[in-house]
Amino acid sequence: MSNAVTALPAAASAEALRHFSVELTFQTDCWDVHEAIASGQPGFVLVDARSPTLYARGHLPGAVNMPHGKIIASRLGAFPADTLFVTYCAGPHCNGATRAAIRFAGLGRPVKLLAGGVTGWLDEGFALVTAEMDRTQSI
């Protein structure tokens, strides 16, 4: 019996392996970001691509606020060229993180997208911080 799931056959295992392996070079998940932050040496800059107002209401710990439209070369001068940036926005319904990732990549910077964004973070049971709790500045 055929249905929407089985109507098209799955990719060959070798092709699926290539596809899913490459996918992880473009994104990471909330649990891995949380663990990296907790280690004290995450190895990346976490970028909240939402508006300053939404950032102030609650953001991921250690994140800097850099709305995607404000990502320009002159703002990145303080970061070494090989700095990895991990972008996020509100969640799967928001494309701000993707727009930010496009800006970073267009400037020749390494970048990954945080799958799930704020929604995914909260779904994992992790807390947000507010501007008053976290003295991280916008850049």
Backbone as CSV, one residue per row, in Angstrom:
resi,resn,N_x,N_y,N_z,CA_x,CA_y,CA_z,C_x,C_y,C_z
1,MET,0.840,-1.171,0.000,0.000,0.000,0.000,0.892,1.243,0.000
2,SER,0.600,2.167,-0.867,1.410,3.371,-0.999,0.760,4.540,-0.257
3,ASN,1.613,5.387,0.297,1.150,6.622,0.932,2.185,7.706,0.648
4,ALA,1.982,8.877,1.201,2.883,9.998,0.921,4.310,9.723,1.398
5,VAL,4.480,8.883,2.398,5.821,8.558,2.901,6.509,7.536,2.006
6,THR,5.770,6.535,1.568,6.375,5.435,0.824,6.303,5.585,-0.694
7,ALA,5.573,6.572,-1.192,5.399,6.746,-2.639,6.729,6.965,-3.356
8,LEU,7.627,7.704,-2.757,8.967,7.908,-3.308,9.940,7.071,-2.486
9,PRO,10.775,6.277,-3.135,11.718,5.454,-2.369,12.762,6.324,-1.667
10,ALA,13.281,5.812,-0.571,14.359,6.493,0.144,15.607,6.516,-0.739
11,ALA,16.454,7.478,-0.502,17.718,7.562,-1.237,18.587,6.358,-0.910
12,ALA,19.486,6.048,-1.812,20.466,4.993,-1.545,21.270,5.376,-0.306
13,SER,21.686,4.391,0.457,22.382,4.650,1.722,23.597,5.558,1.558
14,ALA,24.391,5.342,0.527,25.583,6.175,0.313,25.192,7.621,0.042
15,GLU,24.139,7.808,-0.731,23.666,9.164,-1.018,23.099,9.824,0.242
16,ALA,22.360,9.074,1.041,21.816,9.594,2.298,22.946,9.965,3.260
17,LEU,23.973,9.148,3.325,25.122,9.429,4.186,25.777,10.748,3.794
18,ARG,25.999,10.948,2.505,26.591,12.212,2.036,25.694,13.397,2.393
19,HIS,24.415,13.268,2.103,23.470,14.358,2.348,23.430,14.752,3.826
20,PHE,23.212,13.781,4.707,23.065,14.095,6.129,24.384,14.534,6.762
21,SER,25.494,14.021,6.272,26.795,14.467,6.779,27.044,15.926,6.405
22,VAL,26.727,16.282,5.179,26.908,17.664,4.734,25.967,18.600,5.491
23,GLU,24.759,18.143,5.773,23.785,18.985,6.487,24.350,19.493,7.804
24,LEU,25.116,18.669,8.499,25.677,19.078,9.790,26.797,20.108,9.658
25,THR,27.323,20.303,8.466,28.308,21.369,8.277,27.630,22.730,8.168
26,PHE,26.309,22.731,7.972,25.551,23.967,7.831,24.779,24.350,9.086
27,GLN,24.544,23.394,9.962,23.743,23.696,11.144,24.199,22.900,12.345
28,THR,23.730,23.363,13.499,23.967,22.673,14.760,22.655,22.690,15.529
29,ASP,22.622,22.059,16.685,21.367,22.042,17.430,21.514,22.674,18.808
30,CYS,20.375,22.881,19.443,20.339,23.594,20.722,21.104,22.860,21.818
31,TRP,20.972,21.552,21.870,21.659,20.792,22.912,23.172,20.955,22.789
32,ASP,23.697,20.829,21.585,25.141,20.954,21.386,25.635,22.361,21.702
33,VAL,24.855,23.379,21.334,25.225,24.761,21.653,25.204,24.966,23.168
34,HIS,24.186,24.452,23.835,24.096,24.569,25.299,25.313,23.942,25.969
35,GLU,25.670,22.739,25.540,26.833,22.051,26.113,28.123,22.821,25.852
36,ALA,28.270,23.372,24.662,29.470,24.145,24.335,29.560,25.408,25.194
37,ILE,28.445,26.087,25.381,28.420,27.288,26.225,28.767,26.910,27.664
38,ALA,28.195,25.822,28.155,28.449,25.376,29.531,29.914,25.022,29.756
39,SER,30.610,24.636,28.699,32.024,24.272,28.828,32.900,25.488,29.131
40,GLY,32.376,26.677,28.856,33.151,27.898,29.083,34.021,28.288,27.907
41,GLN,34.189,27.406,26.942,34.983,27.691,25.743,34.248,27.134,24.533
42,PRO,33.192,27.825,24.121,32.369,27.269,23.041,33.057,27.190,21.684
43,GLY,33.963,28.086,21.386,34.636,28.042,20.091,33.862,28.711,18.972
44,PHE,32.865,29.498,19.318,32.067,30.218,18.328,31.451,31.450,18.982
45,VAL,30.966,32.346,18.131,30.204,33.505,18.593,28.748,33.231,18.262
46,LEU,27.904,33.258,19.275,26.481,33.017,19.111,25.807,34.340,18.777
47,VAL,25.099,34.396,17.658,24.524,35.645,17.156,23.004,35.562,17.125
48,ASP,22.373,36.444,17.878,20.924,36.611,17.853,20.610,37.599,16.740
49,ALA,19.969,37.133,15.684,19.712,37.961,14.504,18.378,38.709,14.593
50,ARG,17.728,38.671,15.744,16.450,39.352,15.911,16.663,40.828,16.248
51,SER,15.592,41.538,16.416,15.660,42.965,16.738,16.204,43.169,18.151
52,PRO,16.765,44.349,18.426,17.223,44.645,19.788,16.111,44.517,20.828
53,THR,14.889,44.833,20.458,13.762,44.729,21.394,13.520,43.272,21.791
54,LEU,13.491,42.380,20.807,13.285,40.958,21.110,14.475,40.379,21.864
55,TYR,15.672,40.802,21.497,16.878,40.364,22.207,16.782,40.741,23.689
56,ALA,16.367,41.967,23.979,16.273,42.441,25.359,15.229,41.662,26.162
57,ARG,14.174,41.221,25.503,13.119,40.456,26.186,13.604,39.075,26.623
58,GLY,14.562,38.519,25.894,15.100,37.213,26.252,15.909,36.632,25.112
59,HIS,17.124,36.193,25.419,18.021,35.630,24.408,18.825,34.494,25.021
60,LEU,19.526,33.781,24.159,20.352,32.683,24.635,21.558,33.237,25.385
61,PRO,22.011,32.540,26.429,23.153,33.018,27.214,24.390,33.233,26.344
62,GLY,25.022,34.378,26.521,26.255,34.683,25.813,26.071,35.190,24.398
63,ALA,24.830,35.239,23.921,24.588,35.688,22.546,24.813,37.185,22.417
64,VAL,25.298,37.579,21.255,25.391,38.994,20.912,24.251,39.303,19.943
65,ASN,23.752,40.508,20.033,22.660,40.908,19.155,23.229,41.566,17.918
66,MET,22.963,40.944,16.766,23.425,41.476,15.500,22.344,41.179,14.452
67,PRO,21.330,42.057,14.356,20.291,41.825,13.357,20.911,41.646,11.975
68,HIS,20.326,40.768,11.188,20.938,40.392,9.909,21.233,41.590,9.017
69,GLY,20.414,42.614,9.045,20.655,43.792,8.216,21.843,44.628,8.659
70,LYS,22.353,44.355,9.853,23.478,45.120,10.405,24.800,44.366,10.308
71,ILE,24.797,43.216,9.685,26.028,42.428,9.561,26.797,42.932,8.345
72,ILE,27.823,43.715,8.640,28.672,44.296,7.598,30.128,44.104,8.009
73,ALA,31.017,44.168,7.050,32.434,43.888,7.290,33.017,44.727,8.420
74,SER,32.682,45.996,8.481,33.284,46.863,9.502,32.887,46.452,10.920
75,ARG,31.773,45.809,11.101,31.345,45.352,12.430,32.039,44.066,12.844
76,LEU,32.676,43.402,11.902,33.309,42.122,12.195,34.809,42.235,12.404
77,GLY,35.343,43.429,12.311,36.778,43.641,12.413,37.404,43.164,13.710
78,ALA,36.632,43.109,14.788,37.162,42.683,16.085,37.324,41.166,16.177
79,PHE,36.796,40.437,15.195,36.841,38.983,15.227,37.858,38.461,14.217
80,PRO,38.701,37.496,14.637,39.616,36.883,13.675,38.840,36.303,12.490
81,ALA,39.470,36.238,11.347,38.813,35.791,10.112,38.261,34.374,10.204
82,ASP,38.835,33.534,11.063,38.362,32.146,11.169,37.323,31.937,12.271
83,THR,36.814,33.020,12.860,35.798,32.910,13.902,34.537,32.271,13.334
84,LEU,34.052,31.243,14.005,32.795,30.615,13.618,31.644,31.386,14.257
85,PHE,30.670,31.765,13.453,29.465,32.416,13.942,28.315,31.419,13.856
86,VAL,27.500,31.355,14.906,26.311,30.509,14.931,25.122,31.444,15.079
87,THR,24.251,31.442,14.080,23.136,32.378,14.054,21.832,31.715,14.475
88,TYR,20.980,32.511,15.131,19.639,32.039,15.450,18.664,33.204,15.426
89,CYS,17.385,32.852,15.343,16.301,33.839,15.447,15.189,33.193,16.271
90,ALA,13.961,33.588,16.036,12.854,33.127,16.870,12.635,31.616,16.788
91,GLY,12.755,31.047,15.618,12.523,29.615,15.482,12.306,29.221,14.043
92,PRO,11.764,28.032,13.831,11.606,27.521,12.471,10.722,28.390,11.576
93,HIS,9.885,29.188,12.178,8.988,30.060,11.418,9.641,31.390,11.045
94,CYS,10.896,31.567,11.397,11.614,32.830,11.194,12.826,32.584,10.293
95,ASN,13.056,33.475,9.327,14.213,33.283,8.445,15.358,34.253,8.750
96,GLY,15.295,34.959,9.867,16.350,35.902,10.234,17.708,35.240,10.404
97,ALA,17.732,34.050,10.972,19.003,33.342,11.151,19.608,32.957,9.807
98,THR,18.755,32.548,8.885,19.239,32.208,7.544,19.764,33.452,6.846
99,ARG,19.050,34.556,6.964,19.510,35.812,6.367,20.846,36.246,6.965
100,ALA,21.003,36.072,8.279,22.277,36.404,8.926,23.383,35.482,8.429
101,ALA,23.080,34.192,8.303,24.076,33.238,7.811,24.519,33.597,6.399
102,ILE,23.579,34.034,5.576,23.919,34.471,4.217,24.870,35.663,4.273
103,ARG,24.610,36.601,5.176,25.475,37.793,5.293,26.890,37.386,5.717
104,PHE,26.992,36.526,6.747,28.314,36.079,7.194,29.048,35.345,6.071
105,ALA,28.368,34.420,5.413,28.998,33.663,4.327,29.422,34.592,3.196
106,GLY,28.598,35.589,2.894,28.936,36.546,1.848,30.157,37.378,2.182
107,LEU,30.433,37.503,3.469,31.625,38.234,3.921,32.811,37.288,4.129
108,GLY,32.655,36.050,3.703,33.750,35.084,3.797,33.966,34.525,5.184
109,ARG,32.944,34.594,6.042,33.076,34.120,7.421,32.434,32.747,7.603
110,PRO,33.069,31.882,8.419,32.470,30.588,8.726,31.174,30.780,9.525
111,VAL,30.145,30.014,9.179,28.849,30.204,9.838,28.062,28.905,9.852
112,LYS,27.295,28.734,10.919,26.320,27.655,11.038,25.022,28.254,11.553
113,LEU,23.954,27.580,11.263,22.627,27.962,11.712,22.257,27.108,12.923
114,LEU,21.667,27.731,13.941,21.174,26.988,15.101,19.757,26.516,14.793
115,ALA,19.600,25.227,14.554,18.285,24.666,14.239,17.332,24.881,15.408
116,GLY,16.162,25.409,15.110,15.136,25.595,16.133,15.093,26.965,16.760
117,GLY,16.231,27.679,16.771,16.275,29.021,17.337,15.769,29.071,18.777
118,VAL,15.145,30.189,19.138,14.633,30.370,20.499,13.591,29.297,20.830
119,THR,12.731,28.980,19.878,11.701,27.963,20.102,12.338,26.624,20.456
120,GLY,13.338,26.219,19.707,14.037,24.968,19.984,14.748,24.995,21.328
121,TRP,15.355,26.127,21.648,16.052,26.298,22.927,15.087,26.068,24.084
122,LEU,13.945,26.727,24.015,12.933,26.583,25.075,12.362,25.166,25.101
123,ASP,12.155,24.562,23.937,11.657,23.185,23.872,12.599,22.208,24.563
124,GLU,13.894,22.483,24.530,14.879,21.626,25.204,14.894,21.851,26.721
125,GLY,14.158,22.863,27.193,14.102,23.145,28.630,15.153,24.129,29.100
126,PHE,15.831,24.802,28.172,16.867,25.763,28.541,16.240,27.141,28.736
127,ALA,16.845,27.931,29.604,16.322,29.255,29.929,16.936,30.330,29.039
128,LEU,16.180,31.389,28.880,16.685,32.600,28.225,17.178,33.546,29.298
129,VAL,18.014,34.487,28.912,18.440,35.557,29.801,17.960,36.872,29.205
130,THR,17.860,37.883,30.058,17.463,39.201,29.579,18.675,40.115,29.568
131,ALA,18.533,41.259,28.946,19.635,42.213,28.870,20.112,42.594,30.265
132,GLU,19.192,42.644,31.231,19.580,42.998,32.604,20.402,41.898,33.264
133,MET,20.107,40.638,32.914,20.809,39.499,33.512,22.163,39.267,32.864
134,ASP,22.281,39.591,31.591,23.465,39.281,30.814,24.027,40.580,30.263
135,ARG,25.230,40.893,30.597,25.822,42.164,30.185,26.454,42.104,28.791
136,THR,26.153,41.039,28.017,26.644,40.935,26.651,26.111,42.128,25.858
137,GLN,26.943,42.738,25.082,26.541,43.932,24.330,26.200,43.587,22.900
138,SER,25.453,44.468,22.321,25.233,44.372,20.878,26.516,44.808,20.184
139,ILE,26.780,44.217,19.038,27.957,44.639,18.280,27.555,45.044,16.884
